[in-house]
Amino acid sequence: MLAIIVCTFTFLIIEFICYMLILALVEILVGLCLGYKFVSFSFAGLMIRNDNNKISFEIVPIRFLAMTILIRKEVNGKTKLIKGTSEFLIMTVLTILSLYIWHVISLDNIYLRYIDKTLILCLVFHGILFMDTVKKFFSKGHEHYIWEQEIKISNQLKNGIRPNQINLIDLNMDSNDFTEKKCILYNYFILLDNKKYDELLPYIEKFEQYIGTRNNIIASDFPYAFEIIYYYSMVNNDIKKAEHYVTLLGDVLKNDMDLNGRRVYAGYLIGTGKPKELIMKVFEQCKSYNLNDSSKIIATMEYDLISQLKENYL
């Protein structure tokens, strides 16, 4: 009996891992067929990255079992953006179909007496996912508007379009909808890139409220919220608040080696005599490193703060 339980549990773990791997690979395949460019694929801590058409491998912290990033290809020197939500619907439907096929041939079916129940549960589960997607796709009103804007802006940012070239989203700031909360972050970056610092306060308050209502939240769970509050506090000379939030980031920053992490870590080390080296490294990376689109956006948007740190503390 114990052997059966162990074998069953092992099969379920293997099936779940295969399930997530197939999901990610199908997204890549469908995306490539729809004209997207492969950026990165991470699975269980191993990342495959396409950096300027050169494939590289690296070990990364496991935040998601599997994750893919795709962007639209460039046509005649310009990035071809997604035309609407139709491609998203196609990708969702094909992904759900592939997962259903996987269930049909999955390890569950070793136990033939359970095959009917497995297929029924699979149909019900994926049917719910499909109906939810179709509902959003064909619905009207504010919910559809937010859903469509999130897809559109996400694709624009991934393709290197600066936030100051994107229109603000008409949001309900008190909404509990996850997609709408995500769009609050987009609006923040749009205002930030337009240097409209006086209009950022409501968004900063939302981030602080989010952190304050979750007593056990730590920086590694939601580092951008902490870094955003730090950034806003620094450009507004609220040094006390900036030091508070950047201190909460603590060891997270020591392991964050990209441009954004080095810049924030420089702020964390203010007063220790070490920021100069870090800030100069950021400047050198901005000038000489062949950055991808998303890194260019981060580096450019935060250049003012880096310059401020350089002026005040070097």
C-alpha positions as CSV (number, residue, x, y, z in Angstrom):
1,M,0.0,0.0,0.0
2,L,2.8,2.4,0.9
3,A,4.6,1.6,-2.3
4,I,1.5,2.5,-4.3
5,I,1.1,5.8,-2.5
6,V,4.7,6.7,-3.1
7,C,4.6,5.7,-6.8
8,T,1.3,7.7,-7.3
9,F,2.7,10.8,-5.6
10,T,5.9,10.5,-7.6
11,F,3.9,10.2,-10.8
12,L,1.9,13.3,-9.9
13,I,5.0,15.3,-9.3
14,I,6.5,14.2,-12.6
15,E,3.3,14.9,-14.4
16,F,3.0,18.4,-13.0
17,I,6.6,19.2,-14.0
18,C,6.0,17.9,-17.5
19,Y,2.7,19.8,-17.6
20,M,4.4,23.1,-16.9
21,L,7.2,22.4,-19.3
22,I,4.8,21.6,-22.1
23,L,2.8,24.7,-21.4
24,A,5.9,26.9,-21.7
25,L,7.1,25.2,-24.8
26,V,3.7,25.5,-26.5
27,E,3.6,29.2,-25.7
28,I,7.0,29.6,-27.4
29,L,6.0,27.6,-30.4
30,V,2.7,29.4,-30.9
31,G,4.3,32.7,-30.3
32,L,7.0,32.1,-32.9
33,C,4.3,31.1,-35.4
34,L,2.4,34.3,-34.7
35,G,5.5,36.4,-35.4
36,Y,7.0,36.9,-31.9
37,K,10.7,36.9,-31.1
38,F,12.0,34.6,-28.4
39,V,13.6,36.5,-25.5
40,S,14.0,34.0,-22.6
41,F,12.8,30.7,-21.2
42,S,13.4,29.7,-17.6
43,F,12.6,26.3,-16.1
44,A,13.4,25.2,-12.5
45,G,16.2,27.7,-12.1
46,L,17.8,27.3,-15.6
47,M,17.4,30.2,-17.9
48,I,17.9,30.2,-21.7
49,R,18.3,33.8,-22.9
50,N,18.4,35.3,-26.4
51,D,20.7,38.3,-25.9
52,N,21.1,40.2,-29.2
53,N,20.6,36.9,-31.1
54,K,23.1,35.0,-29.0
55,I,21.8,32.2,-26.9
56,S,23.2,32.0,-23.4
57,F,22.5,29.8,-20.3
58,E,22.5,30.9,-16.7
59,I,21.3,29.8,-13.3
60,V,18.7,32.1,-11.7
61,P,16.6,32.0,-8.5
62,I,13.5,29.9,-8.8
63,R,10.5,32.3,-8.6
64,F,8.4,30.4,-11.1
65,L,8.7,26.8,-12.2
66,A,8.5,27.8,-15.8
67,M,8.3,31.2,-17.6
68,T,8.6,32.4,-21.1
69,I,9.1,35.9,-22.5
70,L,8.3,36.7,-26.1
71,I,8.2,40.1,-28.0
72,R,7.1,41.1,-31.4
73,K,9.8,41.0,-34.2
74,E,11.0,44.2,-35.9
75,V,9.9,44.9,-39.4
76,N,11.8,47.4,-41.5
77,G,13.7,48.6,-38.4
78,K,10.5,49.1,-36.5
79,T,8.9,46.9,-33.9
80,K,5.7,45.5,-35.1
81,L,3.2,45.7,-32.2
82,I,0.4,43.4,-31.5
83,K,-2.7,44.5,-33.4
84,G,-5.2,43.6,-30.8
85,T,-6.2,40.9,-28.4
86,S,-7.0,38.3,-31.2
87,E,-3.5,36.9,-31.1
88,F,-3.7,36.6,-27.3
89,L,-7.0,34.6,-27.7
90,I,-5.4,32.3,-30.3
91,M,-2.5,31.6,-28.1
92,T,-4.7,30.9,-25.1
93,V,-7.0,28.5,-27.1
94,L,-4.0,26.6,-28.6
95,T,-2.3,26.4,-25.2
96,I,-5.4,25.0,-23.5
97,L,-5.9,22.5,-26.4
98,S,-2.3,21.3,-26.0
99,L,-2.7,20.9,-22.2
100,Y,-5.9,18.8,-22.9
101,I,-3.9,16.6,-25.3
102,W,-1.2,16.2,-22.6
103,H,-3.9,15.1,-20.1
104,V,-5.0,12.4,-22.6
105,I,-1.5,10.9,-22.8
106,S,-0.4,11.8,-19.3
107,L,0.8,9.5,-16.6
108,D,-2.6,9.6,-15.0
109,N,-3.7,7.2,-17.7
110,I,-1.4,4.5,-16.4
111,Y,-4.3,4.0,-14.0
112,L,-6.8,3.1,-16.7
113,R,-9.7,2.8,-14.3
114,Y,-9.4,6.5,-13.6
115,I,-9.1,7.7,-17.2
116,D,-12.8,8.7,-17.6
117,K,-12.7,10.8,-14.4
118,T,-9.4,12.4,-15.4
119,L,-10.6,13.4,-18.8
120,I,-13.9,14.8,-17.4
121,L,-12.0,16.9,-14.8
122,C,-9.6,18.0,-17.5
123,L,-12.5,19.1,-19.7
124,V,-14.2,21.0,-16.9
125,F,-11.1,22.8,-15.7
126,H,-9.9,23.9,-19.2
127,G,-13.5,24.7,-20.2
128,I,-13.6,27.2,-17.3
129,L,-10.3,28.7,-18.4
130,F,-11.6,29.0,-22.0
131,M,-14.9,30.5,-21.0
132,D,-13.2,33.0,-18.8
133,T,-10.9,34.1,-21.7
134,V,-13.8,34.3,-24.1
135,K,-15.8,36.3,-21.7
136,K,-13.0,38.9,-21.3
137,F,-12.4,38.9,-25.1
138,F,-16.1,39.6,-26.1
139,S,-17.3,41.5,-23.0
140,K,-17.7,45.3,-23.1
141,G,-17.3,48.0,-20.5
142,H,-14.5,48.8,-18.0
143,E,-13.4,45.2,-17.3
144,H,-12.7,44.6,-21.0
145,Y,-11.0,48.0,-21.4
146,I,-8.6,47.2,-18.5
147,W,-7.9,43.7,-19.8
148,E,-7.2,45.0,-23.3
149,Q,-5.1,47.9,-22.1
150,E,-2.9,45.6,-19.9
151,I,-2.2,43.4,-23.0
152,K,-1.4,46.4,-25.2
153,I,0.8,48.2,-22.8
154,S,2.7,45.1,-21.7
155,N,3.6,44.4,-25.4
156,Q,4.6,48.0,-25.9
157,L,7.0,48.0,-22.9
158,K,8.5,44.6,-23.9
159,N,9.2,46.1,-27.3
160,G,11.1,49.0,-26.0
161,I,8.6,51.8,-26.3
162,R,9.1,54.3,-23.5
163,P,6.3,54.9,-21.0
164,N,6.2,58.6,-21.9
165,Q,4.9,57.6,-25.3
166,I,2.0,55.6,-23.8
167,N,-1.3,57.1,-22.7
168,L,-2.5,56.8,-19.1
169,I,-5.1,54.1,-18.3
170,D,-8.4,55.2,-16.9
171,L,-8.3,53.3,-13.6
172,N,-10.5,52.6,-10.6
173,M,-7.9,53.0,-7.9
174,D,-10.0,51.2,-5.3
175,S,-10.6,48.1,-7.5
176,N,-9.6,44.7,-6.1
177,D,-9.2,43.3,-9.6
178,F,-5.6,41.9,-10.1
179,T,-5.3,43.2,-13.7
180,E,-6.4,46.7,-12.6
181,K,-3.8,46.6,-9.8
182,K,-1.2,45.7,-12.3
183,C,-2.2,48.7,-14.5
184,I,-1.6,51.0,-11.5
185,L,2.1,50.1,-11.9
186,Y,1.9,51.0,-15.6
187,N,0.4,54.4,-14.9
188,Y,3.1,55.0,-12.3
189,F,5.8,54.4,-14.9
190,I,4.1,56.6,-17.4
191,L,3.9,59.5,-15.0
192,L,7.4,58.9,-13.8
193,D,8.9,58.9,-17.3
194,N,7.0,62.2,-18.0
195,K,8.6,63.6,-14.8
196,K,5.2,64.4,-13.4
197,Y,6.3,63.7,-9.8
198,D,3.5,65.7,-8.3
199,E,1.0,63.3,-9.7
200,L,2.7,60.2,-8.4
201,L,1.6,60.4,-4.8
202,P,-1.7,58.5,-5.1
203,Y,0.2,55.6,-6.7
204,I,2.9,55.6,-4.0
205,E,0.2,55.6,-1.4
206,K,-1.3,52.5,-3.0
207,F,2.0,50.7,-2.9
208,E,2.5,51.6,0.7
209,Q,-1.0,50.6,1.5
210,Y,-0.4,47.2,-0.2
211,I,2.7,46.6,1.9
212,G,1.1,47.9,5.1
213,T,-1.9,45.5,4.8
214,R,0.4,42.5,4.5
215,N,2.4,42.2,7.8
216,N,4.4,39.3,6.5
217,I,5.4,40.7,3.1
218,I,9.1,40.9,2.5
219,A,11.2,42.6,-0.1
220,S,12.0,39.4,-2.0
221,D,8.2,38.9,-2.5
222,F,7.5,42.2,-4.1
223,P,10.9,44.1,-4.6
224,Y,9.5,46.6,-7.1
225,A,7.1,48.1,-4.5
226,F,9.9,48.8,-2.1
227,E,12.2,50.1,-4.9
228,I,9.4,52.3,-6.3
229,I,8.8,54.0,-2.9
230,Y,12.5,54.4,-2.5
231,Y,12.9,56.0,-5.9
232,Y,10.0,58.5,-5.3
233,S,11.3,59.4,-1.9
234,M,14.8,60.1,-3.2
235,V,13.7,62.4,-6.0
236,N,11.5,64.2,-3.5
237,N,14.3,64.4,-0.9
238,D,12.4,62.4,1.7
239,I,15.7,60.8,2.8
240,K,14.2,59.3,5.9
241,K,11.6,57.3,4.1
242,A,14.0,56.4,1.4
243,E,16.5,54.9,3.9
244,H,13.6,53.0,5.6
245,Y,12.5,51.2,2.5
246,V,15.9,50.6,1.0
247,T,17.0,49.1,4.3
248,L,14.0,46.8,4.2
249,L,15.4,45.5,0.9
250,G,18.5,44.5,2.7
251,D,20.2,41.4,1.3
252,V,17.9,41.3,-1.7
253,L,20.0,44.1,-3.2
254,K,23.3,42.3,-2.7
255,N,22.2,39.6,-5.1
256,D,20.6,42.0,-7.7
257,M,23.4,42.7,-10.2
258,D,21.5,44.4,-13.0
259,L,21.4,48.2,-13.6
260,N,18.4,48.8,-11.4
261,G,19.8,46.7,-8.5
262,R,23.2,48.4,-8.6
263,R,21.6,51.8,-8.6
264,V,19.4,51.0,-5.6
265,Y,22.2,49.3,-3.8
266,A,24.3,52.5,-4.3
267,G,21.6,54.4,-2.4
268,Y,21.6,51.8,0.3
269,L,25.4,52.3,0.8
270,I,25.2,56.1,1.0
271,G,27.3,57.3,3.9
272,T,29.7,54.3,3.8
273,G,31.9,55.7,1.1
274,K,31.0,52.9,-1.3
275,P,28.4,54.4,-3.6
276,K,30.9,56.0,-5.9
277,E,32.2,52.7,-7.3
278,L,28.7,51.4,-7.9
279,I,27.3,54.5,-9.5
280,M,30.2,54.7,-11.9
281,K,29.7,51.1,-12.8
282,V,26.0,51.9,-13.7
283,F,27.2,54.9,-15.8
284,E,29.7,52.6,-17.7
285,Q,27.0,50.0,-18.2
286,C,24.6,52.6,-19.6
287,K,27.2,53.8,-22.1
288,S,29.0,50.7,-23.2
289,Y,26.8,47.6,-22.6
290,N,24.6,46.5,-25.4
291,L,21.3,46.6,-23.5
292,N,18.1,44.9,-24.5
293,D,15.0,47.0,-24.8
294,S,13.6,46.6,-21.3
295,S,17.0,47.4,-19.8
296,K,17.3,50.5,-21.9
297,I,13.9,51.7,-20.5
298,I,15.0,51.1,-16.9
299,A,18.4,52.7,-17.4
300,T,17.0,55.8,-19.2
301,M,14.1,56.3,-16.8
302,E,16.3,56.1,-13.8
303,Y,19.2,58.1,-15.2
304,D,18.0,61.3,-13.5
305,L,18.2,59.6,-10.1
306,I,21.6,58.1,-10.8
307,S,22.7,61.6,-11.8
308,Q,21.3,63.0,-8.6
309,L,23.2,60.4,-6.5
310,K,26.3,61.2,-8.4
311,E,25.9,64.9,-7.8
312,N,25.1,64.7,-4.2
313,Y,27.3,61.9,-2.9
314,L,30.4,61.7,-5.1
